[in-house]
Amino acid sequence: MTADQQREPVHILWINAGLSCDGDSVALTAATQPSIEEIVLGALPGLPKVAVHWPLIDFECGPTQGADTFIEWYFKADRGELEPFVLVIEGSIPNESIKREGYWCGFGNNPDTGQPMTTSEWLDRLAPKATAVLAAGTCATYGGIHAMAGNPTGAMGVADYLGWDWRSKAGLPIVNVPGCPVHPDNLSETILYLLYQLAGQAPMIPLDDKLRPAWLFGQTVHEGCDRAGYYEQGQFATEYGSPTCLVKIGCWGPVVKCNVPKRGWINGVGGCPNVGGICIACTMPGFPDKFMPFMDEPPGARVSSTASTAYGTVIRTLRGITFRTVDKEPKWRTKSRELLTGYQAPWSGS
């Protein structure tokens, strides 16, 4: 980014008009590391000035009135008048080409025709001009709930629509931050990373092969779960409310890339298994179809949990023996006329 560009704000254009429940927008309001307020107000060192155009917080602007017209910022970007800008998409992208009439979802009206502009049309217009494109939440990243088998919309993720090899004009791939809803801090931290990268203060964002930030999605739920030790010991819950491993009642944690148990949900507190909920794999590209029916023991877990139960029985027995020997004080800690520690004075001659 040049010196002149650094003086201009980096615009964040947020389109939440895909097939979505707006849960990712709501989740972001709970972010603490960093908070959305810290990003918007530029409270972090080295952060470029930011202008956020996000329907959830842009209270000064109305659709066609107010301090300025909210939708006009998107038309400015389309005309090439905003530079640079980050395009955030929330919600899955329906296949508008399969409809004979009407549309599945839209965002504002075309001033030339007065007709609604579809979300996919906005993506066609703005993605080539964006410095970076970020897909927020599982619907935008991989299609999510709306892309289930049998859906009438042909819904898909942003990368399915633009292409998995797509690159922005700055050479950045699409950045996927999945979650249903997205983890607040995962999303805010990724936005922060992109802003620092645009300011020339961070290297190319490291992504895995599913375009997820590698440092956030490099480990499984199981690897960060407080209950993982119970799995190793073959102790499995058969009903909710148990502190033991939840695999047998439907948890997919051993194979799901997600950091929620380790990070907590809000300010380090909570997270699905941490509060007794199973992992239903909402950060995975195959969600939900490949992980249903929920609350049934995953097929692979039947083999691994059976092996773990047999192995764990032996381990628990051996650990029980060790526990009984180490869970008491050494024998020399007693009131006596003799020193029983084995200490020998260096002058004793012995």
C-alpha positions in Angstrom: 0.0 0.0 0.0 1.4 3.4 -1.0 1.7 6.4 1.3 -1.3 8.0 -0.4 -3.4 4.9 0.0 -2.4 4.7 3.7 -4.0 8.1 4.2 -7.2 6.9 2.6 -9.4 4.5 4.6 -9.6 0.8 3.8 -13.2 0.2 3.2 -14.9 -3.0 4.3 -18.0 -3.7 2.3 -20.2 -6.2 4.0 -23.0 -8.0 2.1 -25.2 -10.1 4.3 -27.8 -10.7 1.6 -26.8 -14.2 0.8 -28.9 -17.1 2.0 -28.3 -16.6 5.7 -29.7 -16.0 9.2 -27.3 -13.0 9.9 -25.9 -15.1 12.7 -22.3 -14.3 11.7 -23.0 -10.6 11.9 -24.5 -11.1 15.3 -21.6 -13.3 16.4 -19.0 -10.6 15.4 -20.5 -8.2 17.9 -19.3 -10.5 20.7 -15.6 -10.5 19.5 -13.1 -9.5 22.2 -9.7 -10.4 20.7 -9.9 -8.0 18.9 -13.3 -6.4 19.2 -15.0 -4.9 16.2 -15.0 -1.6 18.0 -11.1 -1.7 18.2 -11.0 -2.3 14.5 -13.5 0.3 13.5 -12.0 3.0 15.8 -8.4 2.2 14.8 -7.4 1.4 18.4 -4.7 -1.1 17.5 -1.1 -0.1 16.7 -0.3 0.2 13.0 -3.8 -0.4 11.9 -4.8 1.6 8.8 -7.9 3.8 9.0 -10.9 1.7 8.4 -14.4 2.6 7.1 -16.9 -0.2 7.7 -20.1 -0.4 5.6 -21.9 -3.1 7.5 -25.7 -3.2 7.7 -25.6 -4.2 11.4 -23.8 -1.1 12.7 -24.1 1.6 10.0 -26.9 3.3 11.9 -26.4 6.8 10.4 -27.3 5.6 6.9 -30.6 4.5 5.5 -31.1 2.5 2.3 -31.9 5.7 0.4 -31.6 8.4 3.0 -29.8 9.5 6.2 -26.3 10.9 6.5 -25.7 9.3 3.1 -27.2 6.5 1.1 -25.9 3.2 2.4 -26.1 1.3 -0.9 -24.2 4.1 -2.7 -20.9 2.8 -1.2 -21.3 -0.4 -3.1 -22.0 1.4 -6.3 -18.9 3.6 -5.7 -16.9 0.4 -5.4 -18.4 -0.9 -8.6 -17.4 2.3 -10.4 -13.9 1.9 -9.1 -14.1 4.9 -6.7 -13.1 3.0 -3.5 -9.5 1.8 -3.3 -8.7 -0.4 -1.5 -11.7 -2.3 -0.2 -12.3 -5.7 1.4 -15.5 -7.5 0.4 -17.1 -9.6 3.1 -19.8 -12.0 2.1 -22.2 -13.5 4.6 -24.6 -16.2 3.5 -24.5 -18.8 0.7 -24.8 -17.9 -3.0 -27.9 -19.3 -4.7 -27.8 -20.3 -8.4 -30.0 -17.6 -10.0 -29.6 -19.2 -13.4 -31.9 -22.0 -12.5 -34.9 -19.7 -11.9 -37.3 -18.8 -14.7 -38.6 -15.8 -12.9 -37.9 -13.8 -9.7 -34.8 -14.2 -7.7 -33.6 -16.0 -4.6 -31.9 -13.2 -2.8 -30.9 -9.6 -3.5 -29.2 -6.5 -2.1 -30.6 -3.1 -3.0 -32.1 -2.0 -6.3 -30.5 -1.2 -9.6 -31.0 2.6 -10.1 -31.2 2.2 -13.9 -34.0 -0.4 -13.8 -35.5 -0.1 -10.3 -35.3 -3.8 -10.0 -33.5 -5.7 -7.2 -29.9 -6.6 -7.7 -29.1 -10.2 -6.9 -26.4 -11.1 -4.5 -24.6 -13.1 -7.2 -24.7 -10.0 -9.5 -23.0 -8.0 -6.7 -20.4 -10.7 -6.4 -19.8 -10.6 -10.1 -19.4 -6.8 -10.1 -17.3 -6.3 -6.9 -15.1 -9.4 -6.6 -12.8 -8.4 -9.5 -12.3 -4.9 -8.0 -11.8 -6.0 -4.4 -8.4 -6.2 -2.8 -9.5 -9.1 -0.7 -12.7 -11.3 -0.5 -13.6 -12.8 2.8 -16.4 -15.4 3.2 -17.8 -15.2 6.8 -19.6 -18.2 8.2 -20.2 -21.7 6.9 -23.0 -20.7 4.5 -20.6 -18.3 2.7 -17.6 -20.6 2.8 -19.1 -23.9 1.8 -22.9 -23.5 1.3 -23.9 -24.6 4.8 -27.5 -25.4 5.7 -29.0 -23.9 2.6 -26.8 -26.1 0.3 -28.1 -29.4 1.8 -29.2 -32.2 -0.5 -32.6 -31.6 -1.9 -32.5 -27.8 -1.6 -34.3 -25.9 -4.5 -31.8 -23.0 -4.7 -28.6 -24.7 -5.9 -26.8 -22.8 -3.1 -23.1 -22.8 -2.8 -20.1 -21.1 -1.1 -18.3 -18.1 -2.5 -15.3 -20.3 -3.6 -17.7 -22.6 -5.4 -19.2 -19.6 -7.2 -16.0 -17.7 -8.0 -13.7 -20.8 -8.3 -11.4 -22.3 -5.8 -8.3 -21.0 -7.6 -9.8 -17.4 -7.8 -7.4 -14.6 -6.8 -8.1 -11.0 -6.1 -6.4 -8.2 -8.0 -3.9 -8.1 -5.2 -3.2 -11.8 -5.6 -5.1 -13.0 -2.5 -7.2 -16.1 -2.5 -10.6 -16.2 -1.1 -10.4 -16.3 2.7 -12.9 -18.7 4.4 -13.7 -18.4 8.0 -16.4 -21.1 8.6 -18.6 -21.7 11.6 -22.3 -21.8 12.2 -22.2 -19.2 13.4 -18.6 -18.2 12.9 -16.5 -17.9 16.1 -16.4 -14.1 16.9 -12.7 -13.8 17.5 -11.8 -16.1 14.6 -13.6 -13.6 12.3 -12.3 -10.4 13.9 -8.7 -11.7 14.0 -8.9 -12.7 10.3 -10.2 -9.2 9.4 -7.4 -7.7 11.5 -4.8 -9.9 9.7 -6.0 -8.8 6.3 -6.0 -5.2 7.3 -2.4 -5.5 8.5 -1.5 -7.3 5.3 -3.0 -4.5 3.2 -0.9 -2.1 5.2 2.2 -4.0 4.4 2.7 -5.1 8.0 2.0 -8.8 7.6 3.0 -11.5 5.1 0.5 -13.4 2.8 -2.2 -14.8 5.0 -1.5 -18.6 5.5 -4.5 -20.7 4.5 -5.1 -24.5 4.4 -6.4 -26.3 1.4 -10.0 -25.4 2.2 -8.9 -21.7 2.3 -9.3 -21.5 6.1 -6.7 -19.5 8.2 -4.2 -22.2 9.0 -3.3 -20.9 12.5 -7.0 -21.0 13.5 -8.0 -24.3 11.9 -4.9 -26.3 12.0 -6.0 -28.6 14.9 -9.1 -30.7 15.6 -11.7 -30.0 18.2 -10.5 -33.2 20.0 -6.9 -31.9 20.2 -8.1 -28.8 22.1 -10.9 -30.4 24.1 -11.0 -30.5 27.9 -12.6 -34.0 27.6 -9.8 -35.5 25.3 -8.2 -37.3 28.3 -11.4 -39.3 28.9 -11.3 -40.5 25.3 -7.9 -41.9 25.8 -9.0 -43.6 29.0 -12.0 -45.1 27.3 -14.5 -43.2 29.4 -17.5 -42.2 27.3 -20.7 -40.4 28.2 -24.0 -42.2 27.5 -26.2 -39.2 28.3 -25.8 -35.4 28.5 -24.5 -34.0 31.7 -21.6 -36.3 32.0 -18.1 -34.8 32.2 -16.6 -37.6 30.1 -16.0 -37.8 26.3 -19.1 -37.1 24.1 -18.1 -39.2 21.1 -20.7 -42.0 21.7 -23.6 -39.4 21.9 -22.7 -37.8 18.5 -19.5 -35.7 18.9 -17.4 -35.4 15.7 -14.6 -33.6 17.5 -11.8 -36.1 16.6 -12.0 -35.2 12.9 -13.3 -31.6 12.8 -10.9 -28.7 12.2 -12.0 -26.1 14.8 -10.4 -24.3 17.7 -13.5 -23.5 19.7 -12.8 -25.7 22.7 -9.3 -24.3 23.1 -10.3 -20.7 22.5 -13.6 -20.6 24.2 -16.6 -18.8 22.8 -16.7 -15.3 24.3 -13.6 -13.9 26.0 -12.2 -17.4 26.5 -15.3 -18.8 28.1 -17.6 -21.5 26.6 -17.3 -23.5 23.4 -19.5 -26.5 22.4 -17.8 -29.5 24.2 -16.7 -27.2 27.1 -20.3 -26.6 28.1 -21.5 -30.2 27.3 -22.6 -29.9 23.7 -21.4 -32.2 21.0 -19.5 -31.0 18.0 -21.6 -31.3 14.8 -18.8 -30.3 12.5 -20.2 -26.9 11.5 -16.7 -25.6 10.3 -16.3 -28.5 7.7 -17.0 -28.3 4.0 -19.3 -31.4 4.2 -21.6 -29.8 6.8 -24.4 -30.7 7.4 -25.0 -33.6 5.0 -21.9 -35.7 5.8 -22.4 -35.4 9.6 -26.1 -36.4 9.9 -28.0 -37.6 11.7 -26.8 -35.6 14.6 -26.6 -37.1 18.1 -25.8 -40.5 16.7 -22.4 -42.1 17.3 -20.3 -41.3 14.3 -19.5 -44.5 12.3 -15.7 -44.2 12.7 -16.1 -43.6 16.4 -17.6 -47.0 16.9 -14.3 -48.7 16.0 -12.0 -46.2 17.8 -14.1 -45.9 20.9 -14.3 -49.7 21.2 -10.5 -49.9 20.9 -10.1 -47.0 23.3 -12.4 -48.7 25.8 -10.3 -51.9 25.9 -7.1 -50.0 26.0 -8.4 -47.5 28.5 -9.5 -50.2 30.9 -5.9 -51.4 31.2 -4.5 -47.9 31.4 -6.9 -46.9 34.1 -6.0 -49.9 36.1 -2.3 -49.2 35.9 -2.8 -45.5 36.6 -4.9 -46.5 39.6 -2.0 -48.5 41.0 0.3 -45.6 40.4 -2.2 -43.1 41.9 -2.4 -45.1 45.1 1.4 -44.9 45.6 1.8 -41.2 44.7 -1.3 -39.8 46.4 0.4 -39.9 49.8 3.3 -38.3 51.5 6.8 -40.0 51.7 7.3 -42.2 54.7 10.0 -40.0 56.3 7.7 -37.1 56.9 6.9 -38.0 60.5 7.6 -36.9 64.0 10.6 -39.0 65.1 13.9 -39.0 67.0 15.6 -40.2 63.8 16.2 -38.4 60.5 14.6 -40.8 58.0 15.3 -38.9 54.8 18.5 -40.6 54.0 20.6 -37.4 54.5 24.2 -37.9 55.6 26.3 -35.0 56.8 29.5 -34.5 54.8 31.5 -34.5 58.0 30.1 -37.8 59.3 32.9 -39.8 57.7 30.5 -42.3 56.3 
